[in-house]
């Protein structure tokens, strides 16, 4: 039976506990699992049989979440990890070794930019940044040691939809997979349908939806032929000395087209240990159940806020998919057919000081470094999330001094607009009051 996203969000990966008949997914709060005998243990460690070994590698509660997100994205399998940042790191480290390189879109969340530009570089993996407005730039920046291309579907903070199909189509003949961070557009865009090979999410954001649990996930599309390009993808095609010389494209054959995620689970997750808490997996599953309802309300409210802000004299520019022009608007129409998402930004004519005054004047919206919460959130990226970037890199990432980012929640739209209105009034009137005093 082919099920719709609203149904998958409630049913994928779980029906009931076979022993107790409990409908809710139990929290398997355990570190370890009893082996039947030495033969059973040996088969598990040799990947001859699937099962639970240690919660750092896998857990029954987390397994349901992995199956559910894989189903929602249309992928083959998934690996949940301790944070979205860990998901982004593992997604690249799973393919690239010291001396290799990745080509990434410039339009990235600030934390991802730092990870790519500094931490991965220190590990010997070079990340080359290109403008996603020109898909061919990914090809020009690649060489024989390029292992993957990386992008965000709806990049934070630019909010210009990435040309997934156009870039993915260029990479596949070269044996280069496109890895897409779909954190800001769950259910709105399904990157595998446009040719992406791997999808990552920060589960902390829209999928969890309640700001109570940190987590990330990597979804293997099962749609990329890793074995067809052994020289391009040595990590999956050469014997891995860290796992008995396993060749992952061969080891995964009995399990299906999951070589990529199998390697990530049994090497990176095993060795680096960014394990996802079973309790957090349980909480995230509660969020998944209402994701289809919430994402629609996020999108509707954010669109209303964007339209309202466009009419305010204090606002120099609104950054929202609906308000884009030219090629960016065409990509919005192509990919965001189910809604624009809950994010938007705007630039205040008063610059950095006006942006900070606006944030300080908010009463309803929370001032937090998160997005995708059921509550409405606001932040001034230049002084927070993107403050570690140079001024030049801030501009490349889409952050100007007066830029304010909003993550619009599911409150009543009248209450959201009322708070934004009084904060804009306060931000624009403060300098005049100070001068009068």
KOLZABA-250385 format. One record per atom (N, C-alpha, C): x, y, z. Coordinates in steps of 0.1 Angstrom, whole numbers, plus 5000, padded with zeros to 4 digits. Each point is the difference from the previous one (the first is absolute). Example, Ala and Ser with C-alpha at 12.3 -4.5 7.8 and 13.67 -1.06 7.14 Angstrom:
REM KOLZABA-250385
513249435078499150125000500950125000499650114993500950115000499250115008
//
This chain:
REM KOLZABA-250385
500849885000499250125000500950135000499750084991500750134999499350105009500750055010499450095010500550154997499150095004500350144999500850055012500850114999500850055011499350015013498750055000499350025012499849865008499949904992499849865005501349945005501050024991501449955004500550065013499750135002500550065012499449945013498949934999499449935011500349855001500349944988500049855000501349944995500850074993501249944994500949945011500549884998501049945009499449945012498750005003499549955013498549984999499649895006498649985002499649985015500649915006499849985014501149915006500250005013501049915006499549865000500849914995499449864998499749935013500750045011499849935013498950075008500050135002499050075008498950054992500150014987499050064991499950155001500950065007500050155001500150064987499250114997500050074988501150104999500250075011501150105000501449935000500950074993501449944999500650005014500549895005500650005013501450075000500450055011501350065002500949885005500949954991500949905004501350065005499950045013501150085007501049905005500849944991501049915003501250024992501249965006501250024992500349874993499649885005500549884994498849904998500349894994499049904996500649865002499149915005500449865003500249934987501149934998500249914989499549865003499549934990499449875003501249905004501150014993501149915002501250074993501249935000501250064994499850004985499349904994499850004986499150124995499050035008499150124997500850135001500950015010500850125001500950014989500649904996501050004989499450044987498849954997499350034988499650154999499650055012499650145000501250094997501249975006501250084998500549994986499849884994500449984986499150054990498850065004499050054991499349894992500149885005499349894994498649995004499650075011498750005005499750145006498850054998499750135005499449995014500350095009499550005014500750115008499650005013500650105009501249965006501050085000501349975007500350105011499950134997500350105010499350134996499550085009499250114996500850114993501350005002500850104992499849984985499849874996499849974986498649994996499149965008498649994997499149965012498850044999499049985011498649984995499249925006498749974994499150134999500050095010499350124999500450094988501450015000500550084989499849944986500049875000499749934987498750044994498950015009498750044995500150144994500750095007500250144994500749994987501049924999500849994988499149954988499249905003499149954990499050104995499550075010498950104997500650124992501150055003500650114992500449954986500649884999500349954987498849984992498949965006498749994992499550134996500050105008499650144997500850064988501349975000500950054990500049924987499449885001500149904989501449944998500749985011501349945000500049865004501249944999500149855003500349975014500750095007500449975014500550135006500150015013500550125007500849975012500850095005500850005012499850125008499449995012499850115009501350025008500450135002501250035007499750115010501050045008499850095011499650144998500350054988499650144996500050014985499450114995500050034986501450034995500850065009501450034997500849874997499749905009500749874998499549934987498750024996499549944988500850064988500250145000500750064989501449954999500749995012501449965000500149854995499249915006500049864996499749984985499150084995499649994986501150014990501050095004501250024992501149915004500249985013501149925004499849854996498849974997499749864995500649974987500350104992500549994987501450054998500350115007501350074998501049975011501249994995501249975009501050124999501050005008501050114999500650014986500050114994500450024986498950014990498849965004498850014991499450145002499050024991499350135001498549984998499250105004498650014998499750144994499050004991499650134995498650035006499950125006498850045007499550134995498750025001499350124998500550105010500150134996500350115010498950035009498749964996498850045008499849895011500650035011500049905012499750075013499549925009499950045014501450035005500150105009501350045005500849895006499449915008500749895007500549904990499349984989500549914990501250064992499950134998501150074993501349985009499950035013501249985008500549865000499149905001500449864999500849974987499550054989500649974987501350084998500050135004501150084997501249985009499749955012501149995010500249865006499049945006500249885006500349884990499249994990500449904990501350034993500350124998501350044994501149955009499950025014501049955009500149855000499049934995500049854999500649964986500350104992500649964987499050004989498750035002499050004990499750144996500350044987499850134995498550014995499450115004498650044995500150124992499649994987500150114990498650064999499950135001498750065000499750064986498849984995499650064988498650065001499750094990498750065000499049914994498949965007499049904995499250064989500050134997499350054989500549954987501249945000500649954987500449865002499149904997500349865002501349954995500450064988501249954994501350035009499850095009501150045009500449885008499149915003500449885008500949914992499849994987500949924991501350064999500150144998501250074999500949995012499449995012500750005012500549855004499649904992500249865004501349964993500649895006501149934993499949865004501149924997499949855002499849965015500350095009499849975014498850075007499150044991498750055005499149895003499549985013499249895003498550035001499650125002498650035001499850154998498750044997499650144999498950015011500050125006499150025012499250134998498850005005499150125000498949995010499450125002498750005008498950034991498949925002498850024991499550155001499850045012499550145002501050065010501150064994501150045009499650115009500549985012499950105011501350085001499950134997498950095000499550054986500649964989499750074987498649964996499649875003498649954996499850004985501149984992499949984986500149864997499049934995499949864998501249954991500649905005501249944993499549924987500750014989499649934988500449855000499249935008500449865003500249914987498950004992500049924988501250044991500250134998501050044990501449965005500350025013501349965005500249855000499049935005500149855002500249944986499450054990500149944986501450024995500750115004501450024996500949905007499749975012500949925008500049854998498849954997499949864999500849934989500250064988500949944990501450005005500450095009501350005005500349915012498949945005500149925012500050095013499550124999500050095012498550015005499849965012498650015005499750145006498850044999499550135006499449975014500650065010499549985014499250135003498849995004499150115003499550015014500350115006499450035013498650054999499049925004498650044998499350055012500850045010499550045013498950104999500150104991499050115000498849974991500049884994498849984990499549855001499949945012499549875001498549994995499849904992498749984993499750104989500650115000499850104989500849964988501249955002500849964989500549865004500049914990500649865002501249994990501250035005501250014991500349884992499649885005500349884993499250004987498950065000499250004987500650094990501050085004500750094990501449964998500449885005501349954996501050005011499750065012501049995011500249865004501249975005500449875005499949985015500250105007500050005015499350125005499249995010499350115007500450005015500250125005500250015014499050105006499849995013499150095007500650025014499750125005500150035014498649965005499949905008498749965006499650105011500950085004499750105010498950104995500050024987499250114994498649954997499550024988498649974997499549865003500949904998499549875002499749975015500950045009499749995014498950105004500350124996498950105001499750075013500649955011499750065013501250055008501150014994501250055006500449935013499849875000500349935013501149894998500549984988500949894998501050034988501249985002501050024990500249874993500150004986500249884993500250034985500549904993500250014986499749864993499950004987499849884993500650004986500549894995500549984987499149904993499550034988499149914993500749964987500249874998500649954987498849984990500150064989499049994990499949864994501149935000500049874994499950014985500350124994499850024986501350044993501149985006501350044994500949874999500549984988500849884998501550025004500349985012501350025005501049914994499649884996501049904994500450044986499250084994500350044986501250094998500450065011501150105000501049975011500749884999500849965011501250105003500550064990501150105002499550135006498850044996499550125006499549985015499649875003499549985013500849885007501250025003500849905006499649955014499450095007499549975014499049895000499349984990498949904999500549884992501150024992500349894991501449935003500750065009501349935004499849935013500849905003499949935013500250105012499150005010500150095011500749935011501250045004500849935010499450025014499150095002499450025013498849915002499649924990498949905002500449874992501049945004500449874994500250004985500450114995500250014985498750004992498950045006498750004993500050094988499549964989499750094989498550035001499750125002498750045004498949974990500450034987499049974989499749854999500949925005499849855000499349965013500450055011499549975013498550035001499650114993498650045001499049934991500549924991499149944990498949925006500249925010498949925006499050095007500350125003499150095007499350104991500450014987499450104991501050114997499650104992500950114996500350105011500749955010500250085012501550015004500949984990501450005004500450135007499550114995500450135006499750015015498749975003499650025014500549885009500249884994500649895008501450045004500850054991501350045004500050115011499150104998499950115010499749955014499149905001499649945012501149925007500749924992500949905006501550055001500250124994501450055002499950145007499450104994500050135006499250005013498849955000499250005012500749915011500549894996500749915009501250075006500850074992501350055005499950145006499250094994499950135005498950025010499049915000499149995011499050125002499550064989499050105001498649945001499849925011498849925001498850095004498949954995498750075002499349945012499650085010499449955012498649934996499749885006498749944997498950095005500250075012499050095004499750124991501150054994499950114990499349944987500349884997499349944988498549995003499649965012498650005004499350134998500750115006499450134999499950054985501049974992500050044986498949934993499749875003498949934994498750075003499850055012498850085003499950124990501150064997500050114991499749964986500549894996499849954986498549984998499349955010498649974998499150124996500450125004499350124996500750094990501149954994500850084991499250044988499149924994499350044988499050125003499550005012499150105004500850135003501149995008500750115004500750074988500549924990500850074989499050084992498749964999499150084992499750135008499949995013499750135007501250095001501249945001501250084999500150084987499749934989500150064987498950114999498849975004498950104999500350135008500449985012500350115009501250084994501149934996501250074996499750084987499249954991499650074988499350135004499149995009499250125005500950105006501049965008500950095006500950074989500449924990500950064989499250114993498749974996499250094993499850135009499849985013499850125009501250085001501249945002501350075001500350084987499649954989500350074987499350145000499050025008499350135000500550095011501049965008500450085011501250094996499950135003501050094995501449985006500149945012501349975006500849894994499349924991500649884994500550044986501349984998500650034987499849884991499949885005499949884991499549895008499149924993499549885006500649884993500649905008500649884994499149895003499349954990499049895001499849944986499949874999499949944987498950074991498950045005499050064992500450134995500950075006500450144997501350014991500449884996501250004991499750044986501050034993499950044986500949924991499750004987500949944990500149855001501349954998500249865000499649945014500350075011499649955013498549985001499350084995498549995000499649884992500749974989499649894991500349875008501149995007500349885008499049985011499550115006499049995010498749944994499650044988498849954994500249854996501349964997500249864996500049915012500650045011500349915011499050015012499650135003499150025012498650014995499549884996498650004995499049975012500549975012499149965011500050115011500750114998500150105011501450055000500250125006501350075000500849975012499549935010500849985012499850115011500549985011499850095012501050105002501050014991501150105002499850124991500550115006500150124992501050105006500450094993500950105005499650144995500650105006499850144995501150085004500350114992501050095003499450135005500550055011499550135005500950114994499450114997500750114994501050065009499849985013500950055010501249925003500249894993501249925001500149925013501349975004500249915011499450055013500050135003499550055013498549985000499350034988498649985000499649855001500849924994499749855002500049965014501050045007500249975014498950065009499650124997498950075007498749924998499849964988498849924997499949875008501149935000500049885008499750025015500750105005499850035015498650055003499250054990498750055003498949894999500449884995498949904998499549955014498749975000499449955012499549854999499449974988499449874998501149914994500650044989501049924993501249985009500549885000501249965008501350044993501050055007501350034995500949885003500049904990500849885002500749964987501049925001500849954989499449874995498850004995499449884995499050044989499649914992498950024991499149885000498850014995499149894999499249965012500150085010499249985012498650034998499049945007498650034999499850155004500950055009499950145004500850094989499650134999500750094991501350055007501050004992501450035004500650114992500950075006500750114992501550015005500950044991501450025003500650104990501150065005500850094991501349924997500049944988501149914996501450075001500150124996501450064999500650015013499350005011500650015013499949875008499449894993499949885007500449884992499049944992500349884993501150014989500250114995501050024989501150095005500150035013501050105004501449954999500249874999501449944999500550014986499150034990500550024986500550144998501050014991500550134997498950084993500150145000499050084993499749964986501149964993499949964986499249874999500349905009499349875000498550025004499850095009498650035004499250054988500650084992499350054988499749884990501049924999499949884991498949915005499849995013499049915005498650075001500050134996498750075000499650085012501050025009499850085012500550144999499150105001500450145000499950055015500650115003499950065014498650015005499150044992498650035004499149884998500549894997499249884997499449945013498749975001499449935011499349884994500349885007499349884995498949965010498949964994498849965007499749854996499649935010499549864998498650015006499050004991498650035004499349875005499450015011499449885006498549994997499349935009498649974997499050075009500550125006499150085008499050074990499050065006499150084992500750114993499750024987500750094992499950155005498850035006499850135005501050035011500249915009500950025011501550014995500349924990501450014995500250144994499050054992500250134993500050115011499249995010500050105010501350025007500749895003501350015006501150054991499949964987500950064990499850154999498850045000499750144998500550095011499849955013500550095011501650005000500649884996501450005000500650094989499450004988500450094990499950155004498950035007499750145005501250035009500349915009501050035010501450014994500349924990501350004993500250144993498950054994500150124992500050135008499349995012499850125008501150025011500849895003501050025011501050104997500650014988501050114998499550145002498750024995499450135002499850045014499649905008499850025015501350045006501149924996501350025006500550144997499850054987500450134996499350115008498749985002499250095007500450025015500449885006500550005013501350075002
//
